[in-house]
Amino acid sequence: CMVAICPSSFSLSADVCNRHAFLSRSAAAAALCAGVLVQTPVIPAHAEVSPPRVTAVATLDISILRGPTKPLRIELFGDAAPESVRFFSDLASGSLKAECPFDDMNCQENQNINVSYKGSQLWRLVPNKRIDFGRVDSMFANRIPPTFPVVQVGDLKPSARGAVSIKRGGGAFEFTITPVYNQALEKEDLVVVGRVAEEDMTFLDAISSIPSRKDIISVGSVPPLGSNFARACDFTAPDSTCAQFKPLKKVVVKEVSIKTVPELTVAPEEVSITTEQKLTVA
């Protein structure tokens, strides 16, 4: 009459094997088992993780249909992806040097001007999937985006809402902002450089709601950042990889600025002095 209720923990002895005792003690043992068992919480794949320290904030002053500008602030994670954040920051500050093809004389005429996100456009908007900014001014269209080795600390994912990502290792000026959780972006070779500031999420949602051209190819055919496809769209004979998901309202970055964020320090006057610690503040 030995009955195992909890493995290695609970059993019924032979002297209590009448039906009433069996039922009552079984219920009690089962309840006790439920109380002592430790269950591992199930964490959804898109659960948010604590972001790294914000080292700088890039502000993009954006105009829609030539209207007044509104800021979209991007908090940058310089400690998590230093090379990638430096590349993005150089574009934001207008200090990125990019070479011209050796045989492109028109490009070389302006090669002394550094590449900037100022004057760049939102060029692709896949509803509820991705928002691709950074189509630089035509002056820089033929520049060769530099490449660099990538060291990334942590496990930041481009799929998270508000994530700002660039192509891993450079090779593209464009960057992607994730409007809502999108696991498909984890399959693309992207590095997270920051996130949209919480107070600007409403503006991000407004941008995401802009209608876009989507009558040529399927969502799965959208090429990744840095793909070699036409920069100009001819709507009389459209190139499908260019025209697809082109926003129907012109969205332009009019100005860009970037400010570093100093590390948090405790001022001497903020130190609490107790009789136990007896600290001396210089």
C-alpha positions as CSV (number, residue, x, y, z in Angstrom):
1,C,0.0,0.0,0.0
2,M,3.0,2.3,-0.4
3,V,2.1,5.3,-2.6
4,A,4.6,7.8,-3.8
5,I,3.1,11.3,-3.8
6,C,6.3,13.4,-4.2
7,P,9.4,11.6,-5.5
8,S,11.9,10.9,-2.6
9,S,9.8,13.0,-0.3
10,F,6.4,11.7,0.7
11,S,4.7,8.3,1.0
12,L,1.8,6.7,2.8
13,S,2.6,4.0,5.4
14,A,0.6,0.7,5.6
15,D,-1.3,1.6,8.7
16,V,-3.1,4.4,7.0
17,C,-4.3,2.6,3.9
18,N,-8.0,3.0,4.5
19,R,-9.7,4.9,1.7
20,H,-10.6,8.0,3.8
21,A,-7.0,8.4,5.1
22,F,-5.6,7.8,1.7
23,L,-7.6,10.5,0.1
24,S,-7.0,13.1,2.8
25,R,-3.3,12.5,3.1
26,S,-2.9,12.3,-0.7
27,A,-4.5,15.7,-1.0
28,A,-2.3,17.1,1.7
29,A,0.8,15.7,0.3
30,A,0.0,17.0,-3.2
31,A,-0.6,20.4,-1.8
32,L,2.7,20.3,0.0
33,C,4.5,19.1,-3.2
34,A,3.0,22.1,-5.0
35,G,4.3,24.4,-2.3
36,V,7.9,23.1,-2.3
37,L,8.4,22.6,-6.0
38,V,10.3,25.5,-7.6
39,Q,9.0,26.3,-11.0
40,T,11.2,28.0,-13.6
41,P,9.5,31.1,-15.0
42,V,8.9,31.1,-18.8
43,I,10.5,34.2,-20.3
44,P,9.1,35.2,-23.7
45,A,11.5,35.5,-26.5
46,H,10.8,39.2,-26.9
47,A,11.1,40.0,-23.2
48,E,12.9,43.3,-22.6
49,V,16.4,43.2,-21.0
50,S,18.0,45.9,-19.1
51,P,19.7,48.2,-21.6
52,P,23.4,49.2,-21.2
53,R,24.6,52.7,-20.1
54,V,23.6,55.6,-22.4
55,T,26.8,57.3,-23.5
56,A,25.4,59.9,-25.9
57,V,22.2,61.2,-27.3
58,A,21.7,61.9,-31.0
59,T,18.9,64.3,-31.9
60,L,17.4,64.1,-35.4
61,D,15.2,67.1,-36.2
62,I,12.7,65.5,-38.6
63,S,10.3,67.2,-41.0
64,I,7.4,65.4,-42.7
65,L,6.0,66.9,-45.9
66,R,8.1,70.1,-45.4
67,G,6.3,70.7,-42.1
68,P,7.9,72.0,-38.9
69,T,10.6,69.8,-37.5
70,K,10.2,67.6,-34.5
71,P,13.0,65.9,-32.6
72,L,13.6,62.1,-32.5
73,R,16.2,61.4,-29.8
74,I,18.3,58.3,-30.0
75,E,20.1,57.1,-26.9
76,L,23.4,55.5,-27.9
77,F,25.2,52.6,-26.1
78,G,28.8,53.4,-26.6
79,D,30.0,50.8,-24.1
80,A,28.1,47.9,-25.7
81,A,29.2,48.4,-29.4
82,P,32.0,51.1,-29.4
83,E,33.0,50.9,-33.1
84,S,29.4,50.8,-34.4
85,V,28.3,53.7,-32.2
86,R,31.4,55.7,-33.2
87,F,30.4,55.1,-36.9
88,F,26.8,56.2,-36.2
89,S,28.0,59.2,-34.1
90,D,30.3,60.4,-36.9
91,L,27.4,60.4,-39.3
92,A,25.3,62.2,-36.8
93,S,27.9,64.9,-36.2
94,G,28.9,65.2,-39.9
95,S,32.4,64.1,-39.3
96,L,32.5,60.7,-41.2
97,K,35.1,60.5,-43.9
98,A,34.2,58.3,-46.9
99,E,36.1,57.8,-50.1
100,C,34.9,58.2,-53.6
101,P,35.4,55.7,-56.4
102,F,38.7,56.5,-58.1
103,D,37.0,57.0,-61.4
104,D,34.1,59.2,-60.2
105,M,35.3,62.7,-60.8
106,N,31.9,64.3,-59.9
107,C,32.1,62.6,-56.5
108,Q,35.7,63.6,-55.9
109,E,34.9,67.3,-56.4
110,N,33.1,67.2,-53.0
111,Q,35.3,64.5,-51.3
112,N,36.6,67.1,-48.8
113,I,33.0,67.4,-47.3
114,N,32.4,64.8,-44.6
115,V,29.3,62.6,-44.9
116,S,26.4,63.5,-42.5
117,Y,22.8,62.4,-41.7
118,K,21.8,66.1,-42.3
119,G,19.6,66.1,-45.3
120,S,19.1,62.3,-45.3
121,Q,15.7,60.7,-45.7
122,L,13.5,57.9,-44.5
123,W,13.6,55.7,-47.6
124,R,11.9,52.5,-46.6
125,L,8.9,51.9,-44.2
126,V,7.6,48.4,-43.9
127,P,4.4,48.6,-41.8
128,N,4.9,47.2,-38.3
129,K,8.2,45.8,-39.3
130,R,11.0,48.3,-39.8
131,I,11.7,52.0,-40.5
132,D,14.9,52.6,-42.5
133,F,16.5,56.0,-42.3
134,G,19.8,57.3,-43.4
135,R,19.5,57.6,-47.2
136,V,22.1,60.3,-47.3
137,D,22.0,63.5,-49.5
138,S,22.7,63.0,-53.2
139,M,26.0,64.7,-52.7
140,F,27.2,61.6,-50.9
141,A,25.3,59.0,-52.9
142,N,28.4,57.5,-54.5
143,R,30.6,57.6,-51.4
144,I,32.0,54.2,-50.3
145,P,30.8,53.5,-46.7
146,P,33.8,52.5,-44.6
147,T,33.9,49.1,-42.9
148,F,35.4,48.2,-39.5
149,P,35.7,45.2,-37.1
150,V,32.9,44.8,-34.6
151,V,33.1,44.1,-30.9
152,Q,29.7,43.9,-29.3
153,V,29.2,43.5,-25.5
154,G,26.0,41.9,-24.3
155,D,23.0,40.5,-26.2
156,L,21.2,43.5,-27.5
157,K,18.7,42.5,-30.2
158,P,17.5,44.6,-33.1
159,S,14.0,43.0,-32.7
160,A,13.2,45.1,-29.7
161,R,10.7,48.0,-30.0
162,G,12.6,51.2,-30.4
163,A,16.0,49.6,-31.2
164,V,18.3,51.5,-33.5
165,S,20.6,49.3,-35.6
166,I,23.2,49.5,-38.4
167,K,24.7,46.9,-40.6
168,R,27.4,44.9,-38.8
169,G,30.8,46.1,-39.7
170,G,29.7,49.1,-41.7
171,G,29.4,49.1,-45.4
172,A,26.1,51.1,-45.4
173,F,25.1,54.5,-44.2
174,E,21.5,53.5,-43.6
175,F,20.1,52.5,-40.2
176,T,17.0,50.7,-39.0
177,I,14.5,51.6,-36.2
178,T,12.2,48.9,-35.0
179,P,8.7,50.3,-34.5
180,V,7.3,47.1,-32.8
181,Y,8.8,43.8,-31.8
182,N,10.1,42.1,-35.0
183,Q,11.9,38.8,-34.6
184,A,12.7,38.7,-38.3
185,L,15.4,41.4,-37.8
186,E,17.4,39.0,-35.7
187,K,18.2,37.1,-38.8
188,E,19.7,40.1,-40.5
189,D,23.3,41.1,-39.8
190,L,22.7,44.1,-37.6
191,V,24.3,45.6,-34.6
192,V,22.2,47.6,-32.1
193,V,23.8,51.1,-31.4
194,G,21.0,52.5,-29.3
195,R,17.3,53.0,-28.8
196,V,14.7,55.7,-29.3
197,A,14.1,57.7,-26.1
198,E,11.0,56.8,-24.3
199,E,9.5,60.3,-24.6
200,D,9.8,60.1,-28.4
201,M,8.1,56.8,-28.8
202,T,4.8,58.5,-29.7
203,F,6.5,60.4,-32.5
204,L,8.0,57.1,-33.7
205,D,4.5,55.6,-33.8
206,A,3.4,58.6,-35.9
207,I,6.2,58.0,-38.4
208,S,5.4,54.3,-38.5
209,S,1.8,55.1,-39.4
210,I,2.8,56.9,-42.6
211,P,1.5,55.0,-45.6
212,S,4.1,53.4,-48.0
213,R,4.1,51.9,-51.5
214,K,3.6,48.2,-51.2
215,D,2.3,46.8,-54.4
216,I,5.3,45.3,-56.1
217,I,6.9,42.5,-54.0
218,S,6.3,40.6,-50.8
219,V,7.6,41.6,-47.4
220,G,10.0,38.6,-47.5
221,S,11.7,40.1,-50.5
222,V,12.9,43.2,-48.8
223,P,16.6,43.4,-49.2
224,P,18.8,44.1,-46.1
225,L,20.7,47.3,-45.4
226,G,23.7,47.9,-47.7
227,S,22.3,45.9,-50.6
228,N,23.5,46.9,-54.0
229,F,20.3,48.2,-55.6
230,A,19.2,51.4,-57.4
231,R,19.1,54.6,-55.3
232,A,16.6,56.4,-57.6
233,C,13.0,55.3,-58.1
234,D,11.4,55.6,-61.5
235,F,7.7,55.1,-60.9
236,T,7.0,54.8,-64.7
237,A,9.1,51.7,-64.8
238,P,9.8,51.0,-61.1
239,D,12.7,49.0,-59.8
240,S,10.9,46.7,-57.4
241,T,13.7,46.7,-54.8
242,C,13.7,50.5,-54.7
243,A,10.1,51.5,-55.0
244,Q,8.7,48.9,-52.6
245,F,7.8,50.4,-49.2
246,K,8.9,53.9,-50.2
247,P,7.0,56.2,-47.8
248,L,4.3,58.3,-49.5
249,K,5.2,61.3,-47.4
250,K,8.7,62.8,-47.7
251,V,10.5,62.5,-44.3
252,V,13.7,64.4,-44.1
253,V,16.3,64.9,-41.3
254,K,16.8,68.7,-41.4
255,E,19.4,68.9,-38.6
256,V,21.3,66.5,-36.4
257,S,23.2,67.0,-33.2
258,I,24.8,64.8,-30.7
259,K,25.7,65.2,-27.0
260,T,27.7,63.0,-24.8
261,V,26.3,61.8,-21.5
262,P,28.9,61.9,-18.6
263,E,29.2,59.0,-16.3
264,L,27.1,59.2,-13.1
265,T,29.3,60.5,-10.3
266,V,28.5,61.3,-6.7
267,A,29.3,64.8,-5.7
268,P,31.1,65.2,-2.3
269,E,28.2,67.2,-0.8
270,E,25.8,64.3,-1.7
271,V,27.7,61.7,0.4
272,S,25.8,60.8,3.5
273,I,28.0,61.0,6.7
274,T,27.0,58.7,9.5
275,T,28.6,58.1,13.0
276,E,29.4,54.6,11.9
277,Q,31.2,55.6,8.7
278,K,32.8,58.9,9.9
279,L,33.6,59.9,6.3
280,T,35.7,63.0,5.7
281,V,34.6,65.0,2.6
282,A,37.3,67.0,1.1
